[in-house]
Amino acid sequence: MSTRLIRLPIERADQLNQLATHKGLSVSDLIGQLVTAEINRLGITHQIGLGSSVDCTMLEDGRVHFSAANIGTFQWSAEAVAGIVTAIEAALKRSGGTLDVDAGIEIGRVGTSIRLQNIETGEARTFAPSVAVELVNMLRATISASP
């Protein structure tokens, strides 16, 4: 999982730490929640998604085109996407080990994060828990928009 350093005034950093402690979250998860809430409030989820490194769209034939930096590009049926969603949610809840969802990827945990690994190439990408939840929401929205 790649990370980025954000510089904040000490007062803001203290506020973030206190708020995260109050909510029983890590600072990273708290920031993820705050970003998600603001994206949802502005109604720009479709424009922003998960940034340029993850894309998910419904194709005309009803399959879902999914691409993510490091792990590759896949085309899945809506049923396969529903299975992937279930597997990611199970991994987030720590119920189950590595899951092969028969869609060319394995889903597992790395600490509190979720790892998606391309079975064919071995390439993997790790998503922070808050980003994995966003990924689940993106996948769900894509299959709910199917014809």
C-alpha positions in Angstrom: 0.0 0.0 0.0 1.5 3.3 -1.0 1.2 6.2 1.4 1.7 9.9 1.2 2.9 12.4 3.9 0.6 15.3 4.6 2.0 18.2 6.6 -0.4 19.8 9.1 0.0 22.5 11.7 0.6 20.8 15.1 -2.8 22.1 16.3 -4.6 20.3 13.5 -2.6 17.1 14.0 -3.5 17.2 17.7 -7.2 17.6 16.8 -7.0 14.7 14.3 -5.4 12.5 16.9 -8.0 13.4 19.5 -10.9 12.9 17.1 -9.5 9.6 16.0 -9.1 8.4 19.6 -12.6 9.6 20.4 -14.0 7.6 17.5 -11.8 4.6 18.1 -10.1 4.8 14.7 -6.6 5.3 13.4 -5.9 8.7 12.0 -5.6 7.2 8.5 -9.1 5.6 8.8 -10.5 8.9 10.2 -9.1 10.9 7.3 -10.6 8.2 4.9 -14.0 8.7 6.5 -13.8 12.5 6.3 -12.8 12.4 2.6 -15.5 9.9 1.8 -18.1 12.0 3.6 -17.1 15.2 1.8 -17.1 13.4 -1.6 -20.6 12.1 -0.9 -21.8 15.4 0.4 -20.7 17.1 -2.8 -22.2 14.4 -4.9 -19.0 13.9 -6.9 -18.4 10.2 -6.2 -18.6 9.3 -9.9 -16.1 12.0 -10.9 -13.5 11.2 -8.2 -14.0 7.5 -7.6 -10.7 6.1 -6.2 -8.5 8.4 -8.2 -6.8 7.5 -11.5 -5.3 4.2 -10.3 -8.6 2.2 -10.1 -11.4 2.2 -12.7 -14.6 0.2 -12.8 -17.2 0.5 -15.6 -20.1 -1.5 -17.0 -19.6 -2.7 -20.5 -22.4 -2.8 -23.1 -22.5 -6.6 -22.8 -23.2 -6.5 -19.1 -19.7 -7.4 -18.0 -17.7 -5.2 -15.6 -14.4 -3.8 -16.8 -12.1 -3.4 -13.7 -8.5 -2.1 -13.8 -6.2 -1.3 -10.9 -2.6 -0.2 -11.0 -0.2 -3.0 -10.2 -2.7 -5.9 -10.5 -4.1 -5.5 -14.1 -7.3 -5.4 -16.0 -10.2 -7.8 -15.7 -13.6 -8.3 -17.2 -16.1 -9.9 -14.8 -19.7 -10.9 -14.8 -22.0 -9.1 -12.4 -22.2 -12.4 -10.4 -18.4 -12.5 -10.1 -18.3 -8.8 -8.9 -21.0 -9.7 -6.3 -18.7 -12.5 -5.1 -15.7 -10.2 -5.0 -17.7 -7.7 -2.9 -18.7 -10.4 -0.5 -15.0 -11.6 -0.3 -13.7 -8.1 0.4 -16.3 -7.5 3.1 -15.5 -10.9 4.7 -11.8 -10.0 4.7 -12.6 -6.6 6.2 -14.4 -8.4 9.0 -11.5 -10.8 9.4 -13.8 -13.7 8.6 -11.8 -16.1 6.3 -8.3 -16.3 5.0 -7.2 -15.8 1.5 -10.2 -16.2 -0.9 -9.9 -17.1 -4.5 -13.1 -15.7 -6.0 -12.6 -17.4 -9.4 -12.2 -14.1 -11.1 -8.5 -14.1 -11.6 -7.7 -12.5 -8.3 -7.2 -13.6 -4.7 -8.4 -11.5 -1.8 -6.7 -11.5 1.6 -5.7 -9.5 4.5 -2.4 -7.8 5.2 -2.6 -6.5 8.8 -5.8 -4.5 8.7 -5.6 -3.8 5.0 -7.0 -5.8 2.1 -4.7 -7.3 -0.7 -5.9 -8.1 -4.2 -3.5 -10.3 -6.1 -3.6 -11.2 -9.7 -3.5 -15.0 -9.8 -1.9 -15.2 -13.2 0.9 -12.6 -12.7 1.3 -12.6 -9.0 1.1 -8.8 -9.0 -0.7 -7.4 -5.9 -2.1 -4.2 -4.5 -2.9 -3.5 -0.9 -5.8 -1.2 0.0 -6.2 0.5 3.4 -9.5 -0.5 5.1 -11.3 2.8 4.3 -10.2 2.6 0.6 -11.3 -1.1 0.5 -14.8 0.1 1.6 -14.8 2.6 -1.2 -13.8 -0.1 -3.6 -16.7 -2.2 -2.4 -19.0 0.8 -2.9 -17.7 1.4 -6.4 -18.1 -2.2 -7.4 -21.7 -2.3 -6.0 -22.6 0.9 -7.8 -21.3 -0.5 -11.0 -23.3 -3.7 -10.9 -26.5 -2.0 -9.6 -26.3 0.2 -12.8 -26.4 -2.9 -15.0 -29.2 -3.1 -17.6 
